Amino acid sequence: MLTFRFRLVPFIATLLLVALGCSLSYWQTQRAHQKEAIEAKLLARENTPAIPLPSSQDINQIEYTRVVLTGEFVKDWPVYLDNRPMNGMAGIVVMMPFKLQGQSSYVLIARGWLPRNSLDRAAIKKYQTPSGLIQIEGTLKANSGHVLQLGQSATLQPNALIQNLEVNAFIAASKLPTYPFIVEQTKGPEDGLLRDWPRASMGSERHRGYAFQWLALAGMALLFYLVTGLKRGK
């Protein structure tokens, strides 16, 4: 006859594993829902005509809106975001403020991508910056994305090569009155930069896969506890 033997330590360990697996599965499911909500916004806004900057500055209402801007780049304040791969290649993203025509305000533009110099990581490949008044198109984003910070961040100044960039930090360093969001450029004069930006909604299927794996781990821990607790005899 099979009977179940209760053991406190294995029970507590199993309880912790089940709780961890379920909580991580729930978190990954929520991440998938967030990516799907972003995809819904993108589908609703990517086929609409580009418009001037909206009057609202609430990023939750205007993020992923396609905009058209007229003005000129501030050439003496480029910043480079490191560790930004594109299509499987290591590279950097060129960030530069853009002064709006007829205004004293600026918008921080993610202009495009450049491959890294494999021989000298500090060397920036040549690219062009249009002079004078131009028109560009792009997509409003809350930020430029974040990557793992490797070591001490460089001082935020013109031509700095850094891991991450917050708009508020850029405003404090540059003293330029800048809108609290960025624009990911999609169209403009030819300048040698690539703009094959990754889609913000990518990865929902991966998150659902992770959610299933964590839930399966919780189930396996519970099953292992039950099976190993069974014994024959009185």
GIRASUL-V644891 format. One record per pair of residues at least 6 apart in sequence whose C-alpha atoms are under 8 Angstrom apart, sorted by the first residue. I is the first residue (numbers start at 1). GAP is how many residues later the second one is. Records with the same first field share a line. If there is no record, write none. Layout:
I->GAP ; GAP
This chain:
1->231 ; 232 ; 233
2->228 ; 229 ; 230 ; 231
3->227 ; 228 ; 229 ; 230 ; 231
4->222 ; 225 ; 226 ; 227
5->224 ; 225 ; 226
6->223
7->222
10->215
11->214
14->207 ; 208 ; 211
15->207
17->200 ; 201 ; 204
18->199 ; 200 ; 201 ; 203 ; 204
19->199
20->198
21->193 ; 194 ; 195 ; 196 ; 197
22->192 ; 193 ; 196
24->187 ; 190
25->185 ; 186 ; 187 ; 188 ; 189 ; 190
26->185
27->184
28->179 ; 180 ; 182 ; 183
29->178 ; 179 ; 182
31->173 ; 176
32->171 ; 172 ; 173 ; 175 ; 176
33->171
35->165 ; 166 ; 167 ; 168 ; 169
36->165 ; 168
38->162 ; 163
39->161 ; 162
41->23
42->22
45->19 ; 20 ; 21
46->18 ; 19 ; 20
48->18
49->17
50->15 ; 16 ; 17 ; 18 ; 87
51->15 ; 16 ; 17
52->15 ; 16 ; 17
53->14 ; 15 ; 16
54->8
56->6
57->122 ; 123
59->82 ; 83 ; 122
62->78
63->76 ; 77 ; 78 ; 79
64->75 ; 76 ; 77
65->74 ; 75
66->71 ; 72 ; 73 ; 74
67->70 ; 71 ; 72 ; 73
68->67 ; 68 ; 69 ; 70
69->31 ; 66 ; 67 ; 68
70->30 ; 31 ; 63 ; 64 ; 65 ; 66
71->27 ; 28 ; 29 ; 30 ; 61 ; 62 ; 63 ; 64
72->26 ; 27 ; 28 ; 29 ; 58 ; 59 ; 60 ; 61 ; 62
73->23 ; 24 ; 25 ; 26 ; 56 ; 57 ; 58 ; 59
74->22 ; 23 ; 24 ; 25
75->21 ; 54
76->82
77->19 ; 20 ; 80 ; 81 ; 82 ; 97
78->16 ; 17 ; 18 ; 19 ; 80 ; 81 ; 82
79->15 ; 16 ; 17 ; 78 ; 79 ; 80 ; 81 ; 82 ; 83
80->12 ; 13 ; 14 ; 15 ; 79 ; 80 ; 81 ; 82
81->11 ; 12 ; 13 ; 14 ; 80 ; 81 ; 82 ; 83 ; 84
82->9 ; 10 ; 11 ; 79 ; 80 ; 81 ; 82
83->7 ; 8 ; 9 ; 64 ; 80
84->6 ; 7 ; 8 ; 9
85->6 ; 7
86->27 ; 110 ; 111 ; 112
89->26
90->25 ; 26
91->22 ; 23 ; 24 ; 25
92->21 ; 22 ; 23 ; 24
93->17 ; 18 ; 19 ; 20 ; 21
94->16 ; 17 ; 18 ; 19 ; 20
95->13 ; 14 ; 15 ; 16 ; 17
96->12 ; 13 ; 14 ; 15
97->9 ; 10 ; 11 ; 12
98->8 ; 9 ; 10 ; 11
99->6 ; 7 ; 8
100->6 ; 7
101->32
104->73
105->71 ; 72 ; 73 ; 74
106->70 ; 71 ; 72 ; 73
107->71 ; 72 ; 74 ; 75 ; 76
108->59 ; 70 ; 71 ; 73 ; 74 ; 75
109->73 ; 74 ; 75 ; 76
110->34 ; 72 ; 73 ; 74 ; 75
111->73 ; 74 ; 82 ; 84
112->72 ; 73 ; 81 ; 82 ; 83
113->80 ; 81 ; 82
114->11 ; 79 ; 80
115->10
116->7 ; 8 ; 9
117->6 ; 7 ; 8
122->39
127->64 ; 65 ; 66
128->62 ; 63 ; 64
129->62
130->59 ; 61
134->54 ; 55
135->53
136->49 ; 50 ; 51 ; 52 ; 53
137->48 ; 49 ; 50 ; 51
138->45 ; 46 ; 47 ; 48 ; 49
139->44 ; 45 ; 46 ; 47
140->41 ; 42 ; 43 ; 44
141->40 ; 41 ; 42 ; 43
142->38 ; 39 ; 40
143->23 ; 24 ; 38 ; 39
144->20 ; 21 ; 22 ; 38
145->19
146->17 ; 18
147->16 ; 17
148->15
149->14 ; 15
150->13
153->9 ; 10
154->6 ; 7 ; 8
156->6 ; 13 ; 14 ; 17
157->16 ; 17
167->11 ; 13 ; 14 ; 15
168->12
171->6 ; 7
185->10
186->9
